[in-house]
Amino acid sequence: MNETGTPTGSATGSATGSATGSDGTVDVLTGGDSGAAWLSRYNGALMGVFGTPQRVLVRGSGCHVWDADGNQYLDLLGGIAVNALGHAHPFVTSVISSQLATLGHISNFFTSPTQVALAEKLLALSQAPAGSRVFFTNSGTEALEAAVKLARRNSTAGRSRILALDGAFHGRTMGALALTSKKAYREPFEPLPGGVEHIPFNDIEALLNAVDDTVAALVIEPIQGEAGVRPLSPEYLRAARELTRRHGALLILDEVQTGIARTGRWFAHQAVDGVVPDAMTLAKGLGGGFPIGALITFGEDASSLISAGQHGTTFGGNPVATAAGLATLHALEASDALRHVSEVGAFLRSRLATIEGVTAVRGEGLLIGFDLDGEYAPAAVQAALAAGFIINATGPLTLRLAPPLILTTEQAATFLDALPGILATAKTPAREAIS
């Protein structure tokens, strides 16, 4: 696979122009300020929920991005597992442009060929049984909100509990936030929607004790991304499926981060035979960078829980978003992405395990977390940025990689070669602080 991941017969091309856009678009619409000037304007105009951004990015091509000052970076985070095909993928951008020029927004009083075709494609890739259905959203957290409603519809007088796991991250809106376990996210907005309980991660005994006839749904991520790329064991996933089926509870899999070929399979749960969920949430990589999410219900029973008028969305499933989803899936299939992701991911994980300072490596495909021998992961993110690499810290000890699925072995090697120096640089202030 080449850097653009362009399938045979698709549109070709690459991003061109300076960091501020040679066609003048950036200059005309916004002005051509430096990064420092943009950050000053940012702090004066935007809410501070994200803190001060690390850089002002203005252009991307393949696995690389450029900032307002002309510096180039290898993007190993992919917009947090969103940019499945990298930046400015020529086929996806041509499809989005063509669709927008033809038909943009129509509301859900109507449908479009792209909406129907993408739903059919997702049902096929997920090997969903007859009677399965798709509901399109704008984001992962909105897909989780739909999943919470599905769980509520599975509630009865004696069955109302929803279970999630310690370490879970399912989103920031109120229903999704109730499923999220991190206190710093939850406590400022309590009371949250009730009935949600968190149980120990990957603990089958705790699962056995928790799941009974009072449980309406169990919501889990096959691999917890925000918690440091922590996979659930195959045994746990099988136990979750068997117990929920036995007690009439829904098994809802959050594959917002792990879906769309991220782990070397279309969906992470497909690595475990016999684990077919009642519902699955998707987003991130589905649109190749264009906002879209989905809830898939498996089989007639789950699909009939929410009826006409009980849920909706204005923008969800619009022609442009669903065209982006179709183009992304087509490009991934045409480029043999599942094999490529598995090979490059295995290369990264094997090499990471040999680097001094790395104490553990986890993940599948191109969703990778690795622990360090000290609490300097945030400093490593900054050292990597200075060296031209975009990575992420999920905590003081852990770094995460979720690059575009088109990342080449050669590109991965440039990061691996630089990583010892990055970690050495990051360790220095940590040691000085201790002394």
N, C-alpha and C positions, 0 to 999 in steps of 0.2 A: 504494500500500500504506500502511495506517495503522500507527501505532507498534506495536500489538499483532499486526499481521499476521493478523488473524482472518479465515479464509475464510468466504464466504457460507454461512449455514446452520449454522455451528458454535456452540458455547457461547460466550457473551460474558461480559464482566466485566472487572474490573481489581483490582490489588492495592490494599488499603486499610489504613489504620491508621498509627500512629506508628512511629518508627524501632524501637521495642522491641515492636511488635505490639499492636494495640488489643484483640485477642481474648484477650490474657493468656497466649498459648502460650509466648512467650519468657520472660515473667516467671515463670510456673509451673515451667517445666522448667529454667531456667538462672539466673534472677535478672536484674535490669535494670541492670547496672553500666554505667558510662561506658566509652568506648573505652580510656582509659588503664588502667582497672581490669581490663578484659578482657585487654589485652596483658600485664599483669603476671601474671594467672592463666595465660595461654597459655605464657609463658616458664617457669612453674613446673610445667606439666603435659604439654607436648608436646615431642617430639624437635626439636632445632634444625636440621633439614635444610633448612628454608626461610628461616632467619634470622627476624628479627622482622617480622611482617606489617605492611604499610603502613597499613592501616585495619582496623577490625572492621565488617564489613558485616552488616546485619540484615534488609534488605528490598530487593526489586527489583520493578520494573514496566516492561515494555517495554525500552527502551534505557537506563533509569536505575536506579541503586541508591542506597541510603541507608546511612550508617554509624550506629554506636551513639550518636553525638552529634547525629544529625539532619541531617547534611550530605548534600547531593544531588550525584551525579556522573553525567555522561554516560559510559556504559561503551563505550569504543572498543576493547576487547580481547576482550569476550565470553567470559571464562573461558579465554582463549587458543583462540579459534575454536570453542568448544564451544556456547555459547548461541545457536544459529542463529536462534531465534525470540525472542530476548531473555529477559527474566525474567518468571516467573509467567504464561506465555502461557495464556489461559483454556481453549483447546481442548485443548492438551497436558496441562495439569494435570487437567482433567476426565476425560480418557481414562485417565491414570495412576491417579487416585483410583478410578475405576469398576473398572478391572482389578484393582487391589489388593484392593478390596472383594469381588471375585468369585473370583479365583484368583491367588495370589502366586507362591510357589515350588513347583516340582513335581519337580525333579531331572531329569537327562537319561535316566532310565529311561523317561520319557514325553515327549510333545511337546504342543504347544498350537496352536490355530488362529492365534494371533498370530505364533508362531515361523515357521510354514509360510508365512503370508501375507507376512511381512516378507522372508523369503528370496526368494520369488517376485518381490516388488516390486524388490528390489535387482538380481536377475538381469535383469529387464526394463529398468530404468534404465541398467544398465551394458551393455546390448545384448550380453549374453553368449551365446555359441553353445550349441547343444544339448550336453548332458552337463556343463554347468557346475554348480557347487555352492557352498553357503555354509556356513561354520562360524562360529558366534557366540561372542564373547568378552566380557569385561568392560571392556576398555580397549584403547588403541592398542598399548601395549607387549606385551600378551598376544596381540594379533593378529600382531605381528611375531614373537613366539616360535613361533606356529604356522607362519608363513612360513619361519622358519629350519628347522623340522622338514621342511617341504615340500622345501626345498633339499637337506637331507641325504638325503631319500628319492630325489632325482634324482642322487645321487652314485653313482659306480662306482669300481672300483679305480684307474682313470686319470682320473676326473673328480670332484674334491672341493673345488675352490676356490670361494669365494663372494666376489664383488666388491661393494664399496660405494664411495661417493664421499667425497672430502675435503669437510669441512663438513657431512656427514650427521648428522642426529639421528633415531634410530629408537626410542629408549626407554632405560629405566634397568635393566631386568632383564637377566640375564647374556647371553642370546642376542642380544637387541636392543642391548645395550650393546656387544657385539662389533662390531656394524655401525656404531655411532656413532663419529665420528672424534675428538671433542674429548678431548684428553689428560687434562684435569682431571676429566672424568667417568670415564675408563677406568682410569687408572693406580692409583687406590686399591684397585681390585678385581681387578687382574691376578694370576694368569693367567686370561684370559677364554677362552671356547670358541675353539678354533683354526680355522685354514683361511680366515679372513677377511682380505682385502687391500683397502686403500683406494687409489683411483686419482684423478688430477686431475679436478676438477669441470669439466664442459662441454667437455672436451678430446677431440675425436673421434679424433685421432691416438693419444692414450694409450689410448683405448678399443679401437682397432684392434689395438694392440700387446698388450693385456691379455686380450682374449677369444679363447680357442681351445678345443680339445676337452677341456681339463682343467678348464673352468669349469662348475660345477653351477648357478650362479644369479648374476644381476646384480640388486642391490636398489637402487632409486633413488627419490627424491622428484621429481616433475615440477617442483615449486618448493620449494626448501629454506627452510623457515620459520624455524627457530631460527638459521640462519646469516645471516639478514638479508633474507629474502624474495628469494632468488636463483633465477630461472627457468632451467631447462634449455632450450636452443634446440630448435625443432622438428626441425632437422637432427640434433641429438644423439639425440633420442628415436627418430627413424626409424632411425638407425644402430644404436642399442641393440637395437631390435626385429629388424632384419635380421641382425645379428651373432649374437645369442643363438639365433635360430631356426636359423641356418646350423650352429652348433656344438652344438646339442642342450642348450643352457643355458636355464634359466627366466628370463624377464623378470618381476621382481616389483616392482610399483609401490606405494610407500608413499603412500597418499592420505589418511592419517589427518587431516592438517591441510587439504589441498586439496580433499577430497571433499565431497559433500552440498551442492552449489550454491555453495560458497565462492568460486569463481573465475568465476561466471556460467555455468558448465556443471555438470552433475551431478558429473562427475569431470574433473579438469584435463586428463588425457591425451586427452579427447575433442575437444580443440581441434586435434589433429594427426591428420589422416586416415591410416589404415593402422596406427596404433599400438594394438594390442589386446594387453594383457599376458597372461601365463600365470597370474598371480595378482595380487590387489590387496588391500591392507589398508585398513580404515576404522575410524573411531571418532569422537571429538570431536563434531561436529555431528549425528551420526546419531541420537542420542537427545534432542536439544534440551535438553541439560543433565542427562539421566538417563544413568548409566554404561552404555555398550554399545560393543562393537567387533565387527569381522567380518573374516574372510578369505574372499575370493571366488576360487575357482579357475575358470579359463576352459577349457572343453572337457574331453572324456573323459580325455585323457592326463594333464593336471595334476590333475584331480579324483580319479584312481585311485591317486595316489602314496601317500596316507595311507589306510590301511584301518581297519576296526573294531578298537578296542582300542589303537591306536597314539597317540591323543591324546584329550584330554577336558578338561572344565571343570565345576565344580559349579554355578556361578551363570550361566554364559554362556547366552544365549538364553532366559532365564526369561520368563514371560508379561508381567510388568510392563515389563521393558526393551524387549521387542519391541513391545509396545503403544505405548510411548513413541516408538520408531522409526517405526512406522506413522503415528502422529499427526503427527509432525514432517514426514514426507514428504508427507502429505496437505495439511498447512497450507502447505507451501512450494509445492506444485503449484497449490493453489487460489488463492494470492496472486500467481501469475506471478512467482515469485522470481527465476528466471534473468534475465529482462529487468530487473527492478528492481535486482538486484545489479550487473549490467553497467552500468546507467545511473549509479547512485550511485557506484560505483567509479571510473568514468571522470571524473565530476565531481570527486571527491576528488583523483585523480592530476593532473588538469589544473591545479587550483588550487594544489596543493602545489608544483608545479614553478615557480610564480610567486613564492613566498615567499622573502624574503631569508634567507639562512642555510641553505636547502635546496639541496644540490648534486646530488642524483640521486634519482629516484623509480622504484620497481620494483613489479611485481606484476600481478595480474589480479583483476578483481572486487573483493571486499572483503577481500582479503589483500594488504596494501600495506606496503612498506618504503621508508623515505626516509633518505638520508644527510645529515649536517650538516657544516658547515664547520669543525668542531672536535670534540674529544673530550669533549662535554658532554651526550651523550644521557641518561645516568643522572640528571644534574641536571635535564634537561628533563622527565623522568618525574615528578620531585617537584614541579617548578613547575606542571606540568599538573594534578597531583592537587590542589594548593593552589587552582588555578583552577576545579576541578570537572570534570576530565576524566581518565579512566583510559586510559593508553597503556602501551607497553612498550618497553624498550631491549633489543636483541639483541646489543649491543656498545657500545663507547665512542662510535662515530660514527653508529649506526643506530637509528632508531625504527620500531616496527611497529604497524600497525593491523589488527585482526581483529574488527571490531564485529559485533553481531547483524546478520543479513541483512535485518532489517526497518528498519535505520537509514534515516531520511529525508534528503533533500537539505537540508532546513531544519536538521535536527540537525547534519549534517556541517558546514554553513556556520558554526554557532556555534563549532565547534572551529577551523575555518580562520581565522575572524576573530580568535580569541584567540591563535592560534599565534605570530604575530610577538612579542607581549608575553611569551609563555611562553619563547620562545627567548632573548629579550633578558635575561630574569631568569636563565635557566640559564647564560648566557654569563658573567655578572658574576663569580661565584666562580671560574670557570675562569681568567678573565683575572687576577684578584687572586692566584690561586695561582702563575701564571707569573711575575708581577712580584715 
